[in-house]
């Protein structure tokens, strides 16, 4: 679950425009000069309504999840921070704010990483052990994440379906790759129109991986945005998919942190 609402570019935070990405207008220039209150409202829906609906869908089923948390967004919503803290869900740091890390200087990016870690320690009670950029990483991101020293893994990769090790500056770094394929962002760009579209797409991906899992393990990442899948007509497709997955034996629905810890234990860095 991507918790971004409250950290997005905005007039109030100095960007001079209202972010509308992955909303009902999905970045269309509405011609509004200054604050776009409709755009702000679409983001606010995610934190006011969508977040709680997704929490309910997972907690009613006893399923864990990972929160990709932009630190400032969680900091600005103490009730959500408290719910995340009480849930047992892990928080993978999604940066300090919703910014393009590849446009930051090395010093700025280092500062953003440090601020995000300190913020999440305050709001959810423990530092994040995973890292994943909003937008893509810069050429410095992985090295700076390793330099910070407290991260077990990063997910700034789209090149595999299983974790793997990278050597950076002579030191090993665990990568737990992510995917944008199984993602509710397809509602925002028109590839998904209905809950049935969402369910069928994710069911097909799961079925393929489940069949391949007879001979080797596979990992399926599913991205959820509170302001997209959190709406009732879309959340219905997610509920159907969760129930479908739970109807199968031998499936591990778990947090990214658990995957990382499992990989370190069973497939340690071999040099």
C-alpha positions as CSV (number, residue, x, y, z in Angstrom):
1,X,0.0,0.0,0.0
2,X,1.5,3.3,-1.1
3,X,1.0,6.0,1.5
4,X,1.8,9.2,-0.4
5,X,-1.1,11.5,0.3
6,X,0.1,14.5,2.1
7,X,3.7,14.5,0.6
8,X,2.8,15.2,-3.0
9,X,3.9,18.3,-4.8
10,X,1.6,21.2,-3.9
11,X,1.4,25.0,-3.9
12,X,1.5,25.0,-0.1
13,X,4.8,23.1,-0.1
14,X,6.4,25.3,-2.7
15,X,6.1,23.5,-6.0
16,X,3.7,26.0,-7.4
17,X,1.2,23.4,-8.7
18,X,-1.2,20.7,-7.4
19,X,-0.2,17.1,-8.1
20,X,-3.0,15.1,-9.7
21,X,-1.1,12.0,-10.7
22,X,-2.9,8.6,-10.2
23,X,-6.2,10.3,-9.6
24,X,-9.4,10.6,-11.5
25,X,-7.8,13.2,-13.8
26,X,-4.4,11.6,-13.7
27,X,-2.2,14.6,-14.5
28,X,-4.5,16.3,-17.0
29,X,-3.9,20.1,-17.1
30,X,-7.2,21.4,-15.7
31,X,-6.1,25.0,-16.4
32,X,-6.4,25.9,-12.7
33,X,-4.0,28.7,-11.7
34,X,-2.7,28.2,-8.2
35,X,-4.2,25.6,-5.9
36,X,-6.4,23.0,-7.5
37,X,-8.8,22.2,-4.7
38,X,-10.4,19.3,-6.7
39,X,-7.0,17.7,-7.2
40,X,-6.2,18.2,-3.5
41,X,-9.5,16.5,-2.6
42,X,-8.7,13.5,-4.7
43,X,-5.5,13.0,-2.8
44,X,-7.2,13.6,0.5
45,X,-9.7,10.9,-0.3
46,X,-6.9,8.4,-0.1
47,X,-5.9,9.3,3.4
48,X,-9.4,10.0,4.7
49,X,-11.2,7.0,3.2
50,X,-9.2,4.7,1.0
51,X,-6.6,4.0,3.7
52,X,-9.1,2.8,6.1
53,X,-10.9,0.6,3.5
54,X,-7.6,-1.1,2.6
55,X,-6.7,-1.6,6.2
56,X,-10.1,-3.3,6.8
57,X,-9.8,-5.6,3.7
58,X,-6.5,-6.9,4.9
59,X,-7.1,-7.0,8.6
60,X,-10.5,-8.8,8.3
61,X,-8.7,-11.5,6.4
62,X,-5.7,-11.6,8.7
63,X,-3.4,-10.7,5.9
64,X,-0.2,-8.6,6.3
65,X,1.0,-6.0,3.9
66,X,3.9,-3.6,3.5
67,X,3.3,0.2,3.5
68,X,5.4,2.1,1.0
69,X,5.4,5.2,3.2
70,X,6.4,8.7,2.2
71,X,7.5,9.9,5.6
72,X,6.0,13.4,5.5
73,X,2.6,12.0,4.5
74,X,2.5,9.7,7.5
75,X,3.8,12.4,9.7
76,X,0.9,14.6,8.7
77,X,-1.7,12.0,9.6
78,X,-1.2,10.8,13.2
79,X,-4.3,8.6,13.2
80,X,-3.0,6.7,10.2
81,X,0.4,6.5,11.8
82,X,-1.0,5.0,14.9
83,X,-3.1,2.5,13.0
84,X,0.0,1.4,11.0
85,X,2.0,1.1,14.2
86,X,-0.7,-1.0,15.8
87,X,-1.2,-3.2,12.8
88,X,2.1,-5.1,12.6
89,X,2.5,-4.0,9.0
90,X,6.0,-3.0,8.0
91,X,6.9,0.4,6.5
92,X,9.3,0.4,3.5
93,X,10.5,4.0,3.3
94,X,9.1,5.7,0.2
95,X,11.2,8.8,0.6
96,X,10.7,11.9,2.6
97,X,8.4,13.4,0.0
98,X,6.9,12.5,-3.4
99,X,9.8,13.9,-5.3
100,X,12.0,12.9,-8.3
101,X,15.2,11.7,-6.6
102,X,17.0,11.7,-9.9
103,X,16.7,15.5,-9.9
104,X,18.1,16.0,-6.5
105,X,21.8,16.7,-5.8
106,X,23.7,14.1,-3.9
107,X,23.6,16.3,-0.8
108,X,19.9,16.9,-1.1
109,X,19.2,13.2,-1.6
110,X,21.3,12.3,1.5
111,X,19.3,14.9,3.5
112,X,16.0,13.5,2.3
113,X,16.9,9.9,3.3
114,X,18.0,11.0,6.7
115,X,14.8,13.1,7.3
116,X,12.6,10.2,6.2
117,X,14.3,7.7,8.5
118,X,14.0,10.1,11.5
119,X,10.4,10.9,10.7
120,X,9.3,7.3,10.5
121,X,11.1,6.5,13.7
122,X,8.9,9.1,15.4
123,X,5.6,8.3,13.8
124,X,5.5,4.5,13.6
125,X,8.0,3.7,16.4
126,X,10.8,2.1,14.5
127,X,13.1,2.9,11.7
128,X,12.4,1.5,8.2
129,X,14.5,-1.4,7.0
130,X,13.5,-1.2,3.4
131,X,13.8,1.6,0.8
132,X,11.9,2.3,-2.4
133,X,12.0,5.7,-4.3
134,X,8.9,7.5,-5.4
135,X,9.6,7.8,-9.2
136,X,12.9,6.2,-10.1
137,X,16.1,6.3,-8.2
138,X,19.1,8.5,-9.0
139,X,22.5,7.1,-9.9
140,X,23.4,7.8,-6.3
141,X,20.4,6.4,-4.5
142,X,21.6,2.8,-3.7
143,X,25.0,4.0,-2.6
144,X,23.4,6.6,-0.3
145,X,20.9,4.1,1.1
146,X,23.9,1.8,1.9
147,X,25.8,4.7,3.3
148,X,22.9,5.5,5.7
149,X,23.7,2.1,7.2
150,X,20.4,0.9,8.6
151,X,18.5,-0.6,5.6
152,X,18.3,-4.3,5.1
153,X,17.2,-4.0,1.4
154,X,16.1,-1.7,-1.3
155,X,13.4,-2.2,-3.9
156,X,14.6,0.2,-6.5
157,X,14.7,-2.4,-9.3
158,X,12.2,-3.8,-11.8
159,X,14.5,-6.4,-13.4
160,X,13.6,-9.7,-11.7
161,X,10.9,-11.7,-9.9
162,X,13.0,-12.8,-7.0
163,X,15.4,-11.1,-4.6
164,X,19.1,-11.0,-5.5
165,X,22.4,-9.5,-4.2
166,X,24.3,-6.6,-5.6
167,X,27.8,-5.6,-4.8
168,X,28.1,-1.8,-4.4
169,X,31.5,-0.3,-3.5
170,X,32.7,-3.6,-2.4
171,X,29.8,-4.3,-0.1
172,X,26.7,-6.5,-0.6
173,X,23.2,-5.0,-0.8
174,X,20.0,-7.1,-1.0
175,X,17.6,-6.1,-3.7
176,X,13.9,-7.1,-3.4
177,X,12.7,-6.1,-6.8
178,X,9.3,-4.5,-7.4
179,X,7.0,-4.4,-10.3
180,X,4.6,-1.8,-11.8
181,X,2.8,-4.4,-13.8
182,X,0.4,-5.7,-11.1
183,X,-0.6,-2.2,-10.0
184,X,-3.9,-0.2,-9.7
185,X,-2.2,2.6,-11.6
186,X,-3.7,1.0,-14.6
187,X,-7.0,2.5,-13.5
188,X,-5.4,5.9,-13.8
189,X,-4.3,5.4,-17.4
190,X,-7.4,3.6,-18.7
191,X,-6.1,0.1,-18.9
192,X,-8.5,-1.0,-16.2
193,X,-12.1,0.2,-16.3
194,X,-13.8,-2.1,-13.8
195,X,-13.2,-4.3,-10.8
196,X,-13.5,-7.3,-13.1
197,X,-10.6,-6.0,-15.2
198,X,-8.5,-5.7,-12.1
199,X,-9.4,-9.1,-10.8
200,X,-8.8,-10.9,-14.1
201,X,-5.4,-9.3,-14.7
202,X,-4.2,-10.1,-11.2
203,X,-5.7,-13.6,-11.3
204,X,-3.9,-14.4,-14.6
205,X,-0.6,-13.2,-13.1
206,X,-1.1,-15.2,-10.0
207,X,-2.2,-18.4,-11.9
208,X,1.0,-18.3,-14.0
209,X,3.2,-17.8,-11.0
210,X,1.4,-20.5,-9.0
211,X,1.9,-23.0,-11.8
212,X,5.5,-22.1,-12.1
213,X,5.8,-22.4,-8.4
214,X,5.6,-26.2,-8.6
215,X,9.3,-26.2,-9.6
216,X,10.7,-23.0,-8.2
217,X,9.4,-20.2,-5.9
218,X,8.1,-17.0,-7.4
219,X,7.3,-13.6,-6.0
220,X,4.3,-11.4,-6.9
221,X,4.3,-7.8,-6.0
222,X,0.9,-6.0,-6.0
223,X,0.9,-2.2,-5.7
224,X,-2.1,-0.4,-4.1
225,X,-2.8,3.3,-4.1
226,X,-5.3,4.5,-1.5
227,X,-6.8,7.2,-3.8
228,X,-7.3,4.6,-6.6
229,X,-8.1,1.1,-5.4
230,X,-9.6,2.6,-2.2
231,X,-12.8,3.5,-4.0
232,X,-15.6,1.0,-3.5
233,X,-16.1,-0.1,-7.2
234,X,-12.3,-0.8,-7.4
235,X,-11.8,-2.2,-3.9
236,X,-14.4,-4.9,-4.8
237,X,-11.9,-6.3,-7.3
238,X,-9.1,-6.3,-4.7
239,X,-11.4,-8.2,-2.3
240,X,-12.1,-10.8,-4.9
241,X,-8.4,-11.2,-5.6
242,X,-7.4,-11.6,-2.0
243,X,-10.1,-14.2,-1.5
244,X,-8.9,-16.0,-4.6
245,X,-5.3,-16.1,-3.4
246,X,-6.4,-17.4,0.0
247,X,-8.2,-20.3,-1.6
248,X,-4.9,-21.8,-2.8
249,X,-2.5,-23.9,-0.7
250,X,1.2,-23.1,-0.4
251,X,1.0,-19.4,-0.9
252,X,2.8,-17.1,1.4
253,X,1.1,-13.7,1.7
254,X,3.6,-11.6,3.6
255,X,5.5,-8.4,4.1
256,X,8.5,-7.3,2.0
257,X,10.5,-7.3,5.2
258,X,9.8,-11.0,5.8
259,X,10.9,-11.8,2.2
260,X,14.1,-9.9,2.8
261,X,14.8,-11.6,6.1
262,X,14.0,-15.0,4.6
263,X,16.4,-14.3,1.7
264,X,19.2,-13.2,3.9
265,X,18.8,-16.4,6.0
266,X,18.4,-18.9,3.2
267,X,20.4,-17.3,0.4
268,X,23.2,-15.3,2.1
269,X,25.6,-13.3,0.1
270,X,28.1,-15.6,-1.4
271,X,30.8,-13.1,-2.5
